[in-house]
Amino acid sequence: MPLIKRYLLRDYSQFPAAAVRYWVLSNSEKCPYFWVNETSDILDEFLQLEEANGCIPEQGITSSNIDAVKQHKEQVYLQHPAPILINTWRSSKLPFQVRKRPTSRPPASLINAVVQDHFHVSDTETAYYQGLVLRKQKPNYVVQWTDGYEQTYTPAEIQSLLYDPVSYVYNFNQA
């Protein structure tokens, strides 16, 4: 079995009938990209990587599975009480499966935009959290983070926090 070098995309399109799955980059020259199902072993490794490196893009959240996804995110990923229930990967193509990188488009409105920031969670630990812009509180915006904490940001701060899934995938570990 090839070793996973990087997790690129989380997919809920077959959930809850089948496991959540991940599009990954492996060390295999013959088949460098493939799907792996979420298991407890995968989660033990992946959740720590996500806290340290940021949240990976997601797809496959639909009106028919949104309740199951919400429950899964709250119970398994501990995104309680406000998990992000928005498909952040908007391309119809999987990462690195076409010659041209997908276009990164900013949201049409800042309301309901997904943001991400790096927080100190203790004196020695940091972690990335995602949040959702809930409303405008003139002249600023209110963000609710996945842990339920709400914070107010200026429009410029929101712009700097906007989650860009294409850059996350394609610019990973580049200075």
Secondary structure, 3 states (H helix, E strand, C coil): CCCEEEEEEEECCCCCCCCCEEEEEECCCCCCEEEEECCHHHHHHHHHHHHHHCCCCEECCCCCCHHHHHHHHHHCCCCCCCCCCCCCCCCCCCCCCCCCCCCCCCCCCCCCCEEEEEEECCCCCEEEEEEEEEEEECCEEEEEECCCCEEEECHHHHHHHECCHHHHHHCCCCC
